[in-house]
């Protein structure tokens, strides 16, 4: 049995594997069957293969993909989503059983695991670490997010039923789901930012999925521009927070984090670091821009018609 402290690593694994399997299978089939999904094996979007008519393609020639491959992509994508749901809920209910519902709202980590990723000093303890952790806040998200992911996958089966690029769509939403779950279980701001960046790429790709339509193309460019500006703002905020935490002095006069910290266990549970975050509005405004919150969200919703 997998140790519970290691289990959070496996939460995003299912969707990420689904993305890899669908993508690599597509590339493999193209390599061994040159006529598969290429222009010289195209059919009209008005063909019976795509329900007789697909308005988003306007009758143009589209690559033909056999039904078995589209079913394969659905099964693989759904399997990844179900795997994430089972593992995420296993963590949530294990935490409830271990700590009891009455203590579940208390501040503190429940499960955590990390690895050294990059050396920042002369000793092992100075290494920049990346990892996963579960606390009461993201335990709630581990209940909600995998369920939402599964609901999106189920809806997408019917929504994309007659689309000639259905397999590509399931690959993209699998990658999006994996990145979102990585963000949920990340134990530091750097890993969270990586997950958010991948989500931003997937959002751009999905908004402009029907890139043949001028409106979808323009909407994708608008979303990409806004979120990339927000990325820069948030990254500057993270860099500043990393610097300012290295200057925080403890009660005994020594530096609390000589090498700086981006770890949520330090950030969330230390009052001095929380005060430093309050002086880092770039993280807040960057997060608003990336997640399309506030007035930025209204701007993107108006433009996102793809």
Buried (B, 14 or more C-beta within 10 A) or exposed (E): EEEBBEBBBBBBBBBBBBBBBBBEBBEEBEEEEEEBBEEEEBBBBBBEBBEEBBEBBEEEEBBBBEEEBBEBBBEBBBBBBBBBBBBBBBBBEBBBEEBEEEEBEEEEBBBBBBEBBEEBEEEEEEBBBBBBBBBBEBBBBBBEBBBBBBEBBEEBBEEBEBBBBBBBBBBBBBBBBBBBBBBBBBBBBBBBBBBBBBBBBBBBBBBBBBEBBEEBBBBBBBBBEBBBBBBEBBBBBBBBBBEBBBEBEEEEEEEBBBBBBBBBBBBBBBEBBEEBBEEBEBBBBBBBBBBBBEEBBEBBEEBBEB
